[in-house]
Amino acid sequence: MRFLAWLLAAALAFTPRAFAQSQPLPDLGDSGASELPPATERRIGESIMRDIRARDPAFLDDPEIADYLNSLGARLASSAPGARADFEFFPLRDSTVNAFALPGGFIGVHTGLISASDNESEVASVLAHEMAHVTQRHIARQLGLQKQMQLPMMIATAAAILFARSRPDLAQGAAIASHGAAIQTQLAFNRDFEREADRLGFQTLAGAGFDVRAMSTFFEKMQRHARAFDDGKVPGYLRTHPVTTERISDAETRSLTLPYRQHADSIEYHLVRAKVRAEAPDPHDAVRIFGDAVKDRRFASEPGARYGLAIALLRAQDPKGAEAEVARLRAASVASPMVDILAARTRSAQGDHAGALGVLKAAYARYPQRRPVLYATLDTLQAMNQPEQVIATLAEPLRIYPRDAKLHEARAKAYASLGKRLLQHQAQAEVYLLRGSIVAAIEQLQLAQSAGDGNFYELSAVDARLKELRAEHAREMADQRRPK
Ligand SMILES: [Zn+2]
């Protein structure tokens, strides 16, 4: 049943401390959950995240889409009252229109949601709503996760309910996994939670300068879609966040209280949506669809259409055709790191890794904050079999982003290519630790200790880190055993 536990989804809710203090929680039921320490919430979320990453085939390891969702989320979070939340957004390759939150601020977004949107404000309205479920601790309260409950039980309960919400076909398996937790009655949020998430989500959306009418238009669109579906195929979001006529009219009424403000969609929104839409199962279908759109000039955004066509051509093994589209984007002065990364991919696909590296180095100088460019640079160096260059390139970013597991992973790979075993296992330990598995991290450090190829200083660093992690692990075990 462990196998099934990854397939979760829907909205779990806890709140970072800062937000909790500034935003009094209305009394909507069980208060036990509100005392759950933020560190525990984060650990529940990390544990579920680890399962999703390792076992959910829908988990989409696409740094560009993730980067876009996170910058959109950060913009929203900065306007949510008092929220200094460590939200982490991640995409799932799933054509249903859905999004969901895990404890600790992890929010999953189905590609179907991005694909179905007509503008950036619609995507933002769903993210803002999910963020409110998190900051208001709705799921925690609904699940009745309590301080007295032992951690493994909390994780199993959270997993079961999440699972039931987004993949009802597999819910029974999850129910068994959680030792028969009573989940069937909790498939949807209650109306008070939905209303509250709408209200706060609306404030966040308005504060961040998005088009506030997007919330009601997107709800309406989903309701229309729902009518066109057979029973079992209602879009996931409607099942987990029942959209009622009342919610639509509430959102509409709210938007009338504010002056109309147009929001210009970012170029990244158009590129990301095109990338998602270009993922049609058969790349030739995608080439045809985007090709027709470009030819007939039927598009909301020409850069988006051309970018989608280029992605589709690349998937259809036509890198030269893709490169021609990139050249047109450049000629039209479309500036985005996503275009640079695409340009590099068209070079690599023609075997010109050095050319790709040149493009990426120039892009990195222009966008030093955009990590997808860095990841693409590291991948290219790896493909060129230049592990020393990988390590040199990583030095500065690792100082700035010490909690980026991808960077540690690239380092572990590079040391493995160089045959430096102590350093490889040491880097791999950090990868596991950041992905929430302290036991696996300890194992890696033990391997590093016995590798026998490190100098005195390297070995001392491994010893010290191992001591730290063992102490932390012992504390965690004691916490789990002790009823609080
Ligand atoms: Zn909701």
Boltz pocket constraint, residues with backbone or C-beta under 6 A from the ligand:
constraints:
  - pocket:
      binder: B
      contacts: [[A, 11], [A, 129], [A, 133], [A, 189], [A, 193], [A, 194], [A, 197], [A, 240], [A, 241]]
      max_distance: 6.0
